[in-house]
Amino acid sequence: MNDLDVRFMRAALVEARRAEAEGEVPVGAVVVQGTEIVGRGGNRNIRLNDPTAHAEILALREAAQRLANYRLTGCTLYVTVEPCAMCAGAAVLARLDRLVYGCDDPKSGAVRTLFRLVDDMRLNHRLAVTNGVLEDECAVCLQEFFQKKRE
């Protein structure tokens, strides 16, 4: 973990808080090329009535549009929680160089917890992974959200 990882994870946490303010599960993501954010996203499943409107997918879509390329080589995806199978698969298909995430997801994590999609040797592309960046902040964001839901 380096200073840039912390900086961009904080940006992903801003996106998570925006999603939370709209009643969504607080997951945020940013796509970075070099030192520039080229895509942002927060969960929008409920608002858009779209099961694919995860933070990572929205950030990847924005980055691809902005860079005018569906291949996001040279880019890093920062996300507050370990991606699910759909989002991990999208990261592989986008040919990202790297994935950085905050906290593990024991119920649907597809990077290290339940599956290992992004570094599976059977796939034609693999990503470098850094996990645990601002892990406590990312976990607390989710825990507080679900605690409020239960009250």
VOROVO-897784 format. One record per residue: residue number from 1; chain; y, x, z of N, C-alpha, C in turn. Coordinates in steps of 0.05 Angstrom, whole numbers, plus 5000, padded with zeros to 4 digits. Layout:
% VOROVO-897784
<site i="NUM" ch="A" n_v="Y" n_u="X" n_w="Z" ca_v="Y" ca_u="X" ca_w="Z" c_v="Y" c_u="X" c_w="Z"/>
...
//
This chain:
% VOROVO-897784
<site i="1" ch="A" n_v="4976" n_u="5017" n_w="5000" ca_v="5000" ca_u="5000" ca_w="5000" c_v="5025" c_u="5018" c_w="5000"/>
<site i="2" ch="A" n_v="5044" n_u="5010" n_w="4983" ca_v="5069" ca_u="5026" ca_w="4982" c_v="5093" c_u="5007" c_w="4985"/>
<site i="3" ch="A" n_v="5116" n_u="5019" n_w="4984" ca_v="5141" ca_u="5003" ca_w="4988" c_v="5144" c_u="4982" c_w="4966"/>
<site i="4" ch="A" n_v="5137" n_u="4988" n_w="4941" ca_v="5139" ca_u="4968" ca_w="4920" c_v="5119" c_u="4945" c_w="4925"/>
<site i="5" ch="A" n_v="5095" n_u="4951" n_w="4934" ca_v="5076" ca_u="4930" ca_w="4940" c_v="5088" c_u="4911" c_w="4961"/>
<site i="6" ch="A" n_v="5100" n_u="4922" n_w="4981" ca_v="5113" ca_u="4905" ca_w="5002" c_v="5135" c_u="4888" c_w="4991"/>
<site i="7" ch="A" n_v="5152" n_u="4901" n_w="4975" ca_v="5175" ca_u="4887" ca_w="4962" c_v="5166" c_u="4864" c_w="4945"/>
<site i="8" ch="A" n_v="5146" n_u="4868" n_w="4929" ca_v="5138" ca_u="4847" ca_w="4911" c_v="5121" c_u="4825" c_w="4925"/>
<site i="9" ch="A" n_v="5107" n_u="4833" n_w="4947" ca_v="5093" ca_u="4813" ca_w="4962" c_v="5113" c_u="4795" c_w="4977"/>
<site i="10" ch="A" n_v="5135" n_u="4807" n_w="4985" ca_v="5156" ca_u="4790" ca_w="4997" c_v="5167" c_u="4770" c_w="4977"/>
<site i="11" ch="A" n_v="5169" n_u="4778" n_w="4952" ca_v="5178" ca_u="4760" ca_w="4931" c_v="5157" c_u="4738" c_w="4927"/>
<site i="12" ch="A" n_v="5132" n_u="4745" n_w="4928" ca_v="5111" ca_u="4724" ca_w="4926" c_v="5112" c_u="4705" c_w="4950"/>
<site i="13" ch="A" n_v="5118" n_u="4715" n_w="4974" ca_v="5121" ca_u="4698" ca_w="4997" c_v="5145" c_u="4679" c_w="4994"/>
<site i="14" ch="A" n_v="5166" n_u="4687" n_w="4981" ca_v="5188" ca_u="4669" ca_w="4975" c_v="5178" c_u="4646" c_w="4958"/>
<site i="15" ch="A" n_v="5162" n_u="4652" n_w="4938" ca_v="5151" ca_u="4631" ca_w="4921" c_v="5132" c_u="4612" c_w="4937"/>
<site i="16" ch="A" n_v="5117" n_u="4624" n_w="4955" ca_v="5100" ca_u="4607" ca_w="4972" c_v="5116" c_u="4588" c_w="4989"/>
<site i="17" ch="A" n_v="5138" n_u="4597" n_w="5001" ca_v="5155" ca_u="4580" ca_w="5017" c_v="5168" c_u="4558" c_w="5001"/>
<site i="18" ch="A" n_v="5175" n_u="4565" n_w="4976" ca_v="5186" ca_u="4544" ca_w="4958" c_v="5165" c_u="4522" c_w="4953"/>
<site i="19" ch="A" n_v="5141" n_u="4531" n_w="4948" ca_v="5119" ca_u="4511" ca_w="4944" c_v="5116" c_u="4494" c_w="4968"/>
<site i="20" ch="A" n_v="5116" n_u="4506" n_w="4992" ca_v="5113" ca_u="4492" ca_w="5017" c_v="5135" c_u="4471" c_w="5021"/>
<site i="21" ch="A" n_v="5159" n_u="4479" n_w="5014" ca_v="5182" ca_u="4460" ca_w="5016" c_v="5179" c_u="4436" c_w="4999"/>
<site i="22" ch="A" n_v="5162" n_u="4438" n_w="4978" ca_v="5157" ca_u="4416" ca_w="4960" c_v="5131" c_u="4401" c_w="4967"/>
<site i="23" ch="A" n_v="5119" n_u="4408" n_w="4990" ca_v="5095" ca_u="4394" ca_w="4999" c_v="5070" c_u="4406" c_w="4988"/>
<site i="24" ch="A" n_v="5071" n_u="4429" n_w="4975" ca_v="5048" ca_u="4441" ca_w="4963" c_v="5036" c_u="4462" c_w="4983"/>
<site i="25" ch="A" n_v="5011" n_u="4468" n_w="4979" ca_v="4999" ca_u="4490" ca_w="4994" c_v="5014" c_u="4515" c_w="4988"/>
<site i="26" ch="A" n_v="5024" n_u="4529" n_w="5009" ca_v="5042" ca_u="4552" ca_w="5005" c_v="5028" c_u="4577" c_w="4995"/>
<site i="27" ch="A" n_v="5024" n_u="4578" n_w="4969" ca_v="5014" ca_u="4602" ca_w="4955" c_v="5035" c_u="4610" c_w="4935"/>
<site i="28" ch="A" n_v="5042" n_u="4635" n_w="4934" ca_v="5062" ca_u="4645" ca_w="4915" c_v="5052" c_u="4670" c_w="4901"/>
<site i="29" ch="A" n_v="5063" n_u="4674" n_w="4876" ca_v="5054" ca_u="4696" ca_w="4860" c_v="5077" c_u="4706" c_w="4843"/>
<site i="30" ch="A" n_v="5077" n_u="4732" n_w="4837" ca_v="5096" ca_u="4744" ca_w="4818" c_v="5080" c_u="4763" c_w="4801"/>
<site i="31" ch="A" n_v="5088" n_u="4765" n_w="4776" ca_v="5077" ca_u="4785" ca_w="4757" c_v="5099" c_u="4806" c_w="4753"/>
<site i="32" ch="A" n_v="5092" n_u="4831" n_w="4756" ca_v="5111" ca_u="4853" ca_w="4754" c_v="5103" c_u="4872" c_w="4732"/>
<site i="33" ch="A" n_v="5123" n_u="4880" n_w="4716" ca_v="5119" ca_u="4901" ca_w="4696" c_v="5138" c_u="4923" c_w="4704"/>
<site i="34" ch="A" n_v="5127" n_u="4946" n_w="4710" ca_v="5144" ca_u="4968" ca_w="4720" c_v="5155" c_u="4961" c_w="4747"/>
<site i="35" ch="A" n_v="5181" n_u="4957" n_w="4749" ca_v="5194" ca_u="4948" ca_w="4774" c_v="5208" c_u="4922" c_w="4770"/>
<site i="36" ch="A" n_v="5202" n_u="4907" n_w="4749" ca_v="5215" ca_u="4882" ca_w="4743" c_v="5196" c_u="4858" c_w="4745"/>
<site i="37" ch="A" n_v="5205" n_u="4838" n_w="4759" ca_v="5189" ca_u="4813" ca_w="4760" c_v="5192" c_u="4798" c_w="4733"/>
<site i="38" ch="A" n_v="5170" n_u="4793" n_w="4720" ca_v="5171" ca_u="4780" ca_w="4694" c_v="5159" c_u="4752" c_w="4694"/>
<site i="39" ch="A" n_v="5147" n_u="4745" n_w="4717" ca_v="5136" ca_u="4718" ca_w="4720" c_v="5135" c_u="4711" c_w="4750"/>
<site i="40" ch="A" n_v="5141" n_u="4685" n_w="4756" ca_v="5140" ca_u="4675" ca_w="4783" c_v="5125" c_u="4649" c_w="4784"/>
<site i="41" ch="A" n_v="5112" n_u="4643" n_w="4806" ca_v="5099" ca_u="4617" ca_w="4809" c_v="5093" c_u="4611" c_w="4838"/>
<site i="42" ch="A" n_v="5094" n_u="4586" n_w="4843" ca_v="5084" ca_u="4575" ca_w="4869" c_v="5067" c_u="4551" c_w="4862"/>
<site i="43" ch="A" n_v="5048" n_u="4545" n_w="4880" ca_v="5031" ca_u="4522" ca_w="4874" c_v="5047" c_u="4497" c_w="4867"/>
<site i="44" ch="A" n_v="5037" n_u="4483" n_w="4846" ca_v="5050" ca_u="4459" ca_w="4836" c_v="5029" c_u="4438" c_w="4829"/>
<site i="45" ch="A" n_v="5006" n_u="4440" n_w="4840" ca_v="4984" ca_u="4421" ca_w="4834" c_v="4992" c_u="4392" c_w="4838"/>
<site i="46" ch="A" n_v="5003" n_u="4386" n_w="4861" ca_v="5010" ca_u="4359" ca_w="4868" c_v="5033" c_u="4349" c_w="4851"/>
<site i="47" ch="A" n_v="5054" n_u="4365" n_w="4850" ca_v="5079" ca_u="4357" ca_w="4836" c_v="5073" c_u="4352" c_w="4806"/>
<site i="48" ch="A" n_v="5056" n_u="4369" n_w="4794" ca_v="5051" ca_u="4367" ca_w="4766" c_v="5026" c_u="4350" c_w="4759"/>
<site i="49" ch="A" n_v="5012" n_u="4341" n_w="4780" ca_v="4986" ca_u="4328" ca_w="4776" c_v="4968" c_u="4344" c_w="4757"/>
<site i="50" ch="A" n_v="4966" n_u="4370" n_w="4764" ca_v="4952" ca_u="4388" ca_w="4747" c_v="4934" c_u="4407" c_w="4765"/>
<site i="51" ch="A" n_v="4908" n_u="4404" n_w="4763" ca_v="4890" ca_u="4421" ca_w="4779" c_v="4892" c_u="4451" c_w="4772"/>
<site i="52" ch="A" n_v="4904" n_u="4457" n_w="4749" ca_v="4906" ca_u="4485" ca_w="4741" c_v="4933" c_u="4497" c_w="4749"/>
<site i="53" ch="A" n_v="4951" n_u="4482" n_w="4761" ca_v="4978" ca_u="4492" ca_w="4767" c_v="4979" c_u="4508" c_w="4793"/>
<site i="54" ch="A" n_v="4961" n_u="4528" n_w="4794" ca_v="4961" ca_u="4547" ca_w="4817" c_v="4984" c_u="4567" c_w="4812"/>
<site i="55" ch="A" n_v="4993" n_u="4579" n_w="4834" ca_v="5015" ca_u="4598" ca_w="4833" c_v="5010" c_u="4620" c_w="4813"/>
<site i="56" ch="A" n_v="4985" n_u="4631" n_w="4813" ca_v="4979" ca_u="4653" ca_w="4795" c_v="4980" c_u="4645" c_w="4766"/>
<site i="57" ch="A" n_v="4970" n_u="4622" n_w="4759" ca_v="4970" ca_u="4612" ca_w="4732" c_v="4998" c_u="4608" c_w="4722"/>
<site i="58" ch="A" n_v="5015" n_u="4596" n_w="4739" ca_v="5043" ca_u="4592" ca_w="4731" c_v="5058" c_u="4618" c_w="4727"/>
<site i="59" ch="A" n_v="5053" n_u="4638" n_w="4744" ca_v="5066" ca_u="4664" ca_w="4742" c_v="5056" c_u="4678" c_w="4716"/>
<site i="60" ch="A" n_v="5030" n_u="4677" n_w="4711" ca_v="5019" ca_u="4689" ca_w="4687" c_v="5030" c_u="4676" c_w="4662"/>
<site i="61" ch="A" n_v="5033" n_u="4649" n_w="4662" ca_v="5044" ca_u="4635" ca_w="4638" c_v="5072" c_u="4644" c_w="4633"/>
<site i="62" ch="A" n_v="5088" n_u="4645" n_w="4655" ca_v="5116" ca_u="4653" ca_w="4651" c_v="5119" c_u="4682" c_w="4641"/>
<site i="63" ch="A" n_v="5102" n_u="4700" n_w="4652" ca_v="5103" ca_u="4728" ca_w="4643" c_v="5095" c_u="4730" c_w="4614"/>
<site i="64" ch="A" n_v="5074" n_u="4716" n_w="4606" ca_v="5065" ca_u="4717" ca_w="4578" c_v="5087" c_u="4707" c_w="4559"/>
<site i="65" ch="A" n_v="5100" n_u="4685" n_w="4567" ca_v="5122" ca_u="4675" ca_w="4550" c_v="5145" c_u="4695" c_w="4548"/>
<site i="66" ch="A" n_v="5152" n_u="4705" n_w="4571" ca_v="5175" ca_u="4724" ca_w="4572" c_v="5169" c_u="4749" c_w="4556"/>
<site i="67" ch="A" n_v="5144" n_u="4759" n_w="4558" ca_v="5137" ca_u="4784" ca_w="4544" c_v="5127" c_u="4778" c_w="4516"/>
<site i="68" ch="A" n_v="5125" n_u="4753" n_w="4508" ca_v="5115" ca_u="4744" ca_w="4482" c_v="5088" c_u="4757" c_w="4476"/>
<site i="69" ch="A" n_v="5070" n_u="4756" n_w="4496" ca_v="5044" ca_u="4768" ca_w="4492" c_v="5025" c_u="4756" c_w="4512"/>
<site i="70" ch="A" n_v="5002" n_u="4747" n_w="4503" ca_v="4982" ca_u="4737" ca_w="4522" c_v="4967" c_u="4759" c_w="4537"/>
<site i="71" ch="A" n_v="4970" n_u="4783" n_w="4527" ca_v="4958" ca_u="4806" ca_w="4541" c_v="4980" c_u="4818" c_w="4559"/>
<site i="72" ch="A" n_v="4974" n_u="4820" n_w="4584" ca_v="4994" ca_u="4830" ca_w="4603" c_v="4987" c_u="4858" c_w="4613"/>
<site i="73" ch="A" n_v="4978" n_u="4875" n_w="4594" ca_v="4972" ca_u="4902" ca_w="4602" c_v="4997" c_u="4916" c_w="4613"/>
<site i="74" ch="A" n_v="4993" n_u="4933" n_w="4632" ca_v="5016" ca_u="4946" ca_w="4645" c_v="5029" c_u="4929" c_w="4667"/>
<site i="75" ch="A" n_v="5017" n_u="4906" n_w="4672" ca_v="5029" ca_u="4888" ca_w="4693" c_v="5011" c_u="4887" c_w="4717"/>
<site i="76" ch="A" n_v="5023" n_u="4879" n_w="4739" ca_v="5010" ca_u="4875" ca_w="4765" c_v="5016" c_u="4847" c_w="4774"/>
<site i="77" ch="A" n_v="4995" n_u="4833" n_w="4784" ca_v="4998" ca_u="4806" ca_w="4796" c_v="4998" c_u="4809" c_w="4826"/>
<site i="78" ch="A" n_v="5019" n_u="4800" n_w="4839" ca_v="5020" ca_u="4798" ca_w="4868" c_v="5017" c_u="4770" c_w="4876"/>
<site i="79" ch="A" n_v="4999" n_u="4764" n_w="4895" ca_v="4994" ca_u="4737" ca_w="4904" c_v="4989" c_u="4737" c_w="4934"/>
<site i="80" ch="A" n_v="4998" n_u="4717" n_w="4947" ca_v="4997" ca_u="4716" ca_w="4976" c_v="4969" c_u="4713" c_w="4988"/>
<site i="81" ch="A" n_v="4951" n_u="4701" n_w="4972" ca_v="4924" ca_u="4696" ca_w="4981" c_v="4905" c_u="4704" c_w="4959"/>
<site i="82" ch="A" n_v="4881" n_u="4712" n_w="4967" ca_v="4860" ca_u="4720" ca_w="4947" c_v="4856" c_u="4698" c_w="4927"/>
<site i="83" ch="A" n_v="4857" n_u="4705" n_w="4901" ca_v="4854" ca_u="4685" ca_w="4880" c_v="4827" c_u="4672" c_w="4879"/>
<site i="84" ch="A" n_v="4827" n_u="4647" n_w="4870" ca_v="4802" ca_u="4631" ca_w="4866" c_v="4789" c_u="4641" c_w="4840"/>
<site i="85" ch="A" n_v="4767" n_u="4629" n_w="4833" ca_v="4752" ca_u="4637" ca_w="4809" c_v="4769" c_u="4633" c_w="4784"/>
<site i="86" ch="A" n_v="4783" n_u="4610" n_w="4782" ca_v="4800" ca_u="4605" ca_w="4759" c_v="4822" c_u="4626" c_w="4756"/>
<site i="87" ch="A" n_v="4835" n_u="4632" n_w="4777" ca_v="4858" ca_u="4651" ca_w="4776" c_v="4848" c_u="4680" c_w="4772"/>
<site i="88" ch="A" n_v="4826" n_u="4687" n_w="4785" ca_v="4815" ca_u="4714" ca_w="4781" c_v="4806" c_u="4717" c_w="4752"/>
<site i="89" ch="A" n_v="4794" n_u="4696" n_w="4741" ca_v="4786" ca_u="4697" ca_w="4713" c_v="4810" c_u="4700" c_w="4695"/>
<site i="90" ch="A" n_v="4831" n_u="4685" n_w="4701" ca_v="4856" ca_u="4687" ca_w="4684" c_v="4868" c_u="4715" c_w="4686"/>
<site i="91" ch="A" n_v="4866" n_u="4728" n_w="4709" ca_v="4877" ca_u="4755" ca_w="4712" c_v="4861" c_u="4774" c_w="4694"/>
<site i="92" ch="A" n_v="4835" n_u="4771" n_w="4693" ca_v="4818" ca_u="4787" ca_w="4676" c_v="4825" c_u="4782" c_w="4647"/>
<site i="93" ch="A" n_v="4826" n_u="4757" n_w="4639" ca_v="4833" ca_u="4750" ca_w="4611" c_v="4860" c_u="4760" c_w="4603"/>
<site i="94" ch="A" n_v="4879" n_u="4761" n_w="4621" ca_v="4906" ca_u="4771" ca_w="4615" c_v="4907" c_u="4801" c_w="4613"/>
<site i="95" ch="A" n_v="4885" n_u="4815" n_w="4620" ca_v="4883" ca_u="4844" ca_w="4618" c_v="4904" c_u="4858" c_w="4636"/>
<site i="96" ch="A" n_v="4909" n_u="4845" n_w="4660" ca_v="4927" ca_u="4858" ca_w="4679" c_v="4915" c_u="4885" c_w="4687"/>
<site i="97" ch="A" n_v="4933" n_u="4903" n_w="4695" ca_v="4923" ca_u="4929" ca_w="4705" c_v="4914" c_u="4927" c_w="4734"/>
<site i="98" ch="A" n_v="4928" n_u="4910" n_w="4749" ca_v="4925" ca_u="4911" ca_w="4778" c_v="4930" c_u="4884" c_w="4790"/>
<site i="99" ch="A" n_v="4916" n_u="4879" n_w="4812" ca_v="4919" ca_u="4855" ca_w="4828" c_v="4925" c_u="4863" c_w="4857"/>
<site i="100" ch="A" n_v="4945" n_u="4852" n_w="4869" ca_v="4952" ca_u="4858" ca_w="4897" c_v="4953" c_u="4831" c_w="4911"/>
<site i="101" ch="A" n_v="4938" n_u="4828" n_w="4933" ca_v="4940" ca_u="4802" ca_w="4947" c_v="4942" c_u="4807" c_w="4977"/>
<site i="102" ch="A" n_v="4952" n_u="4786" n_w="4991" ca_v="4957" ca_u="4787" ca_w="5019" c_v="4932" c_u="4783" c_w="5036"/>
<site i="103" ch="A" n_v="4923" n_u="4758" n_w="5039" ca_v="4901" ca_u="4752" ca_w="5057" c_v="4877" c_u="4742" c_w="5042"/>
<site i="104" ch="A" n_v="4854" n_u="4746" n_w="5053" ca_v="4829" ca_u="4736" ca_w="5041" c_v="4828" c_u="4706" c_w="5043"/>
<site i="105" ch="A" n_v="4812" n_u="4694" n_w="5025" ca_v="4807" ca_u="4665" ca_w="5025" c_v="4777" c_u="4661" c_w="5029"/>
<site i="106" ch="A" n_v="4768" n_u="4655" n_w="5053" ca_v="4740" ca_u="4652" ca_w="5058" c_v="4727" c_u="4628" c_w="5045"/>
<site i="107" ch="A" n_v="4743" n_u="4609" n_w="5036" ca_v="4732" ca_u="4585" ca_w="5024" c_v="4730" c_u="4585" c_w="4994"/>
<site i="108" ch="A" n_v="4748" n_u="4601" n_w="4981" ca_v="4747" ca_u="4601" ca_w="4952" c_v="4755" c_u="4628" c_w="4939"/>
<site i="109" ch="A" n_v="4756" n_u="4649" n_w="4955" ca_v="4764" ca_u="4675" ca_w="4944" c_v="4744" c_u="4686" c_w="4925"/>
<site i="110" ch="A" n_v="4754" n_u="4694" n_w="4902" ca_v="4736" ca_u="4704" ca_w="4880" c_v="4741" c_u="4733" c_w="4873"/>
<site i="111" ch="A" n_v="4755" n_u="4748" n_w="4891" ca_v="4760" ca_u="4776" ca_w="4886" c_v="4743" c_u="4794" c_w="4904"/>
<site i="112" ch="A" n_v="4741" n_u="4787" n_w="4929" ca_v="4725" ca_u="4802" ca_w="4948" c_v="4708" c_u="4785" c_w="4966"/>
<site i="113" ch="A" n_v="4716" n_u="4760" n_w="4971" ca_v="4703" ca_u="4744" ca_w="4991" c_v="4677" c_u="4730" c_w="4981"/>
<site i="114" ch="A" n_v="4680" n_u="4711" n_w="4963" ca_v="4656" ca_u="4696" ca_w="4953" c_v="4645" c_u="4709" c_w="4928"/>
<site i="115" ch="A" n_v="4663" n_u="4718" n_w="4911" ca_v="4655" ca_u="4731" ca_w="4885" c_v="4671" c_u="4756" c_w="4882"/>
<site i="116" ch="A" n_v="4664" n_u="4772" n_w="4862" ca_v="4679" ca_u="4796" ca_w="4855" c_v="4684" c_u="4796" c_w="4825"/>
<site i="117" ch="A" n_v="4699" n_u="4776" n_w="4816" ca_v="4704" ca_u="4773" ca_w="4788" c_v="4720" c_u="4795" c_w="4775"/>
<site i="118" ch="A" n_v="4740" n_u="4805" n_w="4788" ca_v="4759" ca_u="4823" ca_w="4775" c_v="4749" c_u="4851" c_w="4772"/>
<site i="119" ch="A" n_v="4727" n_u="4858" n_w="4784" ca_v="4715" ca_u="4885" ca_w="4780" c_v="4685" c_u="4883" c_w="4773"/>
<site i="120" ch="A" n_v="4677" n_u="4860" n_w="4763" ca_v="4649" ca_u="4857" ca_w="4755" c_v="4644" c_u="4874" c_w="4730"/>
<site i="121" ch="A" n_v="4624" n_u="4891" n_w="4732" ca_v="4618" ca_u="4909" ca_w="4710" c_v="4608" c_u="4895" c_w="4685"/>
<site i="122" ch="A" n_v="4599" n_u="4870" n_w="4687" ca_v="4590" ca_u="4855" ca_w="4664" c_v="4612" c_u="4845" c_w="4647"/>
<site i="123" ch="A" n_v="4637" n_u="4844" n_w="4657" ca_v="4660" ca_u="4835" ca_w="4641" c_v="4672" c_u="4858" c_w="4626"/>
<site i="124" ch="A" n_v="4687" n_u="4852" n_w="4605" ca_v="4698" ca_u="4873" ca_w="4588" c_v="4725" c_u="4884" c_w="4599"/>
<site i="125" ch="A" n_v="4734" n_u="4874" n_w="4621" ca_v="4759" ca_u="4885" ca_w="4633" c_v="4757" c_u="4883" c_w="4663"/>
<site i="126" ch="A" n_v="4768" n_u="4903" n_w="4676" ca_v="4768" ca_u="4903" ca_w="4705" c_v="4796" c_u="4910" c_w="4715"/>
<site i="127" ch="A" n_v="4803" n_u="4901" n_w="4739" ca_v="4829" ca_u="4906" ca_w="4750" c_v="4826" c_u="4923" c_w="4775"/>
<site i="128" ch="A" n_v="4845" n_u="4940" n_w="4780" ca_v="4847" ca_u="4954" ca_w="4806" c_v="4857" c_u="4933" c_w="4826"/>
<site i="129" ch="A" n_v="4847" n_u="4934" n_w="4851" ca_v="4854" ca_u="4914" ca_w="4871" c_v="4864" c_u="4928" c_w="4896"/>
<site i="130" ch="A" n_v="4886" n_u="4917" n_w="4906" ca_v="4896" ca_u="4925" ca_w="4933" c_v="4898" c_u="4899" c_w="4949"/>
<site i="131" ch="A" n_v="4885" n_u="4898" n_w="4971" ca_v="4886" ca_u="4874" ca_w="4988" c_v="4898" c_u="4881" c_w="5015"/>
<site i="132" ch="A" n_v="4907" n_u="4861" n_w="5030" ca_v="4917" ca_u="4865" ca_w="5056" c_v="4947" c_u="4871" c_w="5058"/>
<site i="133" ch="A" n_v="4962" n_u="4868" n_w="5036" ca_v="4990" ca_u="4874" ca_w="5036" c_v="5005" c_u="4850" c_w="5050"/>
<site i="134" ch="A" n_v="5018" n_u="4856" n_w="5071" ca_v="5031" ca_u="4835" ca_w="5088" c_v="5011" c_u="4814" c_w="5096"/>
<site i="135" ch="A" n_v="4987" n_u="4822" n_w="5101" ca_v="4965" ca_u="4804" ca_w="5107" c_v="4971" c_u="4783" c_w="5128"/>
<site i="136" ch="A" n_v="4982" n_u="4793" n_w="5151" ca_v="4988" ca_u="4774" ca_w="5173" c_v="5009" c_u="4753" c_w="5165"/>
<site i="137" ch="A" n_v="5030" n_u="4762" n_w="5151" ca_v="5051" ca_u="4743" ca_w="5143" c_v="5040" c_u="4722" c_w="5123"/>
<site i="138" ch="A" n_v="5023" n_u="4731" n_w="5105" ca_v="5011" ca_u="4713" ca_w="5085" c_v="4992" c_u="4693" c_w="5099"/>
<site i="139" ch="A" n_v="4976" n_u="4703" n_w="5118" ca_v="4957" ca_u="4685" ca_w="5132" c_v="4972" c_u="4665" c_w="5149"/>
<site i="140" ch="A" n_v="4993" n_u="4674" n_w="5163" ca_v="5008" ca_u="4656" ca_w="5181" c_v="5022" c_u="4634" c_w="5164"/>
<site i="141" ch="A" n_v="5031" n_u="4641" n_w="5141" ca_v="5044" ca_u="4621" ca_w="5123" c_v="5024" c_u="4598" c_w="5118"/>
<site i="142" ch="A" n_v="5000" n_u="4605" n_w="5111" ca_v="4979" ca_u="4584" ca_w="5106" c_v="4971" c_u="4570" c_w="5132"/>
<site i="143" ch="A" n_v="4967" n_u="4585" n_w="5153" ca_v="4958" ca_u="4573" ca_w="5179" c_v="4978" c_u="4553" c_w="5189"/>
<site i="144" ch="A" n_v="5004" n_u="4560" n_w="5188" ca_v="5024" ca_u="4542" ca_w="5198" c_v="5025" c_u="4516" c_w="5181"/>
<site i="145" ch="A" n_v="5023" n_u="4519" n_w="5155" ca_v="5023" ca_u="4496" ca_w="5137" c_v="5000" c_u="4477" c_w="5145"/>
<site i="146" ch="A" n_v="4976" n_u="4487" n_w="5148" ca_v="4953" ca_u="4470" ca_w="5153" c_v="4954" c_u="4459" c_w="5182"/>
<site i="147" ch="A" n_v="4966" n_u="4474" n_w="5200" ca_v="4969" ca_u="4465" ca_w="5228" c_v="4988" c_u="4440" c_w="5228"/>
<site i="148" ch="A" n_v="5009" n_u="4441" n_w="5213" ca_v="5028" ca_u="4419" ca_w="5211" c_v="5015" c_u="4395" c_w="5199"/>
<site i="149" ch="A" n_v="4997" n_u="4399" n_w="5179" ca_v="4983" ca_u="4377" ca_w="5166" c_v="4965" c_u="4363" c_w="5186"/>
<site i="150" ch="A" n_v="4953" n_u="4378" n_w="5204" ca_v="4934" ca_u="4366" ca_w="5224" c_v="4949" c_u="4351" c_w="5246"/>
<site i="151" ch="A" n_v="4974" n_u="4357" n_w="5250" ca_v="4989" ca_u="4344" ca_w="5273" c_v="4996" c_u="4315" c_w="5267"/>
//
